[in-house]
Amino acid sequence: MQLAERGIVEIEDEYRIPLYHKRDIALVRGEGPYLWDAEGTRYLDMMSNYGVAILGHAHPAVTAAIVAQAGRLVSCHQSFYNDARAAFTQALQQLLPSSLRHISFGNSGAEAVEAALKYARAATGRPRLISAKRAYHGRTYGALSVTGEAKHRASFAPLLDGCEQIPLGDLEAARVALVDAAAMIVEPVQGESGVRVASDDYLQGLRRICDKTGALLIFDEIQTAFRTGQTFAFEHSGTVPDIMTLAKPLANGLPIGVTVVSPEVADRIPPGSHGSTFGGNPLVCAAGIATLSVVGEPNFNPHVSKVGAVLLERLRAIEHPLIREVRGRGLMVAVELKRNASPVLQRMQAADVLAIPAGSTSVRFLPPLIVEETHVIQAAEAFEDALRAVGEKEGNG
Ligand SMILES: Cc1ncc(COP(=O)(O)O)c(C=O)c1O
């Protein structure tokens, strides 16, 4: 494929439904923490394609696994057994707490959430689904119904009946809302809305309320898994959910969604009540096995914590009137600005560093988890330069 940058942009723009605010570069190649555009410019990747390429791009073990499996068997319906699926299942089990054992496969985060919501209703026999304001759980109808931001839901009503959003961190609201509810779904760190960390106390409180009311606790770890310095973000609070959703990083870029449930929930899901043609296919599972074997190495979480702490510290050290707050856990970090983030992101891109927005006012750093301190220091410096340039232009610092 040898399309020049202009050709790529023209073709996509002519035929796409304009759903995305496009960045004006075409990314065509990656290696480790770097991406290249069609004109040969190299960028430092501080976004891992929205939290997906955690081992960086073209990771040799993942590439080798994909190539080998592609020459062997790509698809295998889940009504048959498969060796790659079994091996992936085993690798995932080694990372999970013993009370979260049973899994089903889909192909994306939204699908993992759909399954979780269906299982919660099936297991409890109750319809009401509670989520947090500002939450993001995906774009399909069920996931959208528990997504907090009204802007994502506008135009698509009516959504699922029985869904209600409560403020993140408000246990009193949870106590009221969770009476007779099927479940509370929550991101341990809200990603899309600007990296808002749910406190350990709050997650522990939710667990207690769910235990009392019989509502199930669902943690959406689609963005947080492996990224916060623990294998799963819930480990910081020691709060184990009844259901957990996983997707983005599991196969380092191949599409995957997994819903994990406790044995008690699994027992109450009617056989045949959910499924997916592509889910759990051997190609994705082979990439997933290679990915999880790196994630399971003893130094993986300490590395994420250490490099994440450097990034957070460097960003917190920046003094600028346009900064409202710096938030983060591990290598999931955002700087909320007092203005729209996009000019800052554009200037960082012009300095060959790619970060992404979270909401409209936050600059978010979701780098591959193999980045070193030198990379995050470079990113923090590029952010500071970009912020100062934008501020000066507007007479702000
Ligand atoms: C926490 C969370 N849940 C669900 C999703 C939806 O995942 P997908 O885009 O793969 O459907 C996302 C995507 O950003 C997410 O961050």
The ligand as an ORCA input file, in Angstrom:
! r2SCAN-3c Opt
* xyz 0 1
  C     -14.050      2.547     30.101
  C     -14.480      2.237     28.701
  N     -15.520      1.403     28.504
  C     -15.944      1.087     27.273
  C     -15.337      1.618     26.151
  C     -15.833      1.255     24.780
  O     -14.879      0.476     24.125
  P     -14.943      0.279     22.544
  O     -14.610      1.590     21.920
  O     -13.909     -0.783     22.260
  O     -16.325     -0.175     22.206
  C     -14.258      2.501     26.310
  C     -13.616      3.125     25.149
  O     -12.957      4.128     25.224
  C     -13.817      2.825     27.613
  O     -12.806      3.655     27.840
*
